[in-house]
């Protein structure tokens, strides 16, 4: 067996390239056909625009706190919590008077069980 080592796809902290995203920078850690992992940093009053996801997604709050909406529901997201966005469901992630760092895991095999 050979161990494969490679660089992460996007090392730099770049602003998210989507209209409606404000105050959020990210870096891509894994980009595979069935798995995508990114780390996002939110400034105060930052937002990822509302949109439907192409895959099931788990978002883990690594530091700080913010908010998320899934469909018509809104909830706070705090450090050491995770939320899940089902594929095709409108969702949004934002901060108000806090900062937040999240790990976003998207995949065709993401399971939504405990």
Secondary structure as UniProt FT lines:
FT   STRAND          14..15
FT   TURN            19..20
FT   STRAND          22..31
FT   STRAND          35..52
FT   STRAND          56..70
FT   TURN            71..72
FT   STRAND          73..78
FT   TURN            79..80
FT   STRAND          82..85
FT   TURN            87..88
FT   STRAND          90..94
FT   STRAND          100..107
FT   TURN            108..109
//
